[in-house]
Amino acid sequence: MENNASEIISSKTVEVKLSRLASAAICLAIIGPAMFLVYFVLNIVFGPTGTTIFDVFALFSAGISVVAIILGIISFIRIEMSGGKITGNNIAVGSVLIPIFA
């Protein structure tokens, strides 16, 4: 009887997936502040020269950070609504917090 029970338990497999949206959000959350750091270093090296490509670079990095926050919130909501089929809560939360505190 123990063999039958273990066979029944082992035959029920649940496929758990990492949220691709959370993975994309964490990538953007890391790239955004890194790009702003590059902007900051370039601005120190070349000096503030008015509106240049560096300022566009800074706005682009800020936009990436905003997109990361939005994708992180959406992925967190989707993960919670999946009922355990999709994982990645910590990644989703990190993708929201990294751009805010960086």
Secondary structure, DSSP 8 states (H G I E B T S, - for coil): -HHHHHHHHHH-----EE-HHHHHHHHHHHHHHHHHHHHHHHHHHH---SSSHHHHHHHHHHHHHHHHHHHHHHHHHHHHHTTTSEE-HHHHHHHHHHHHH-
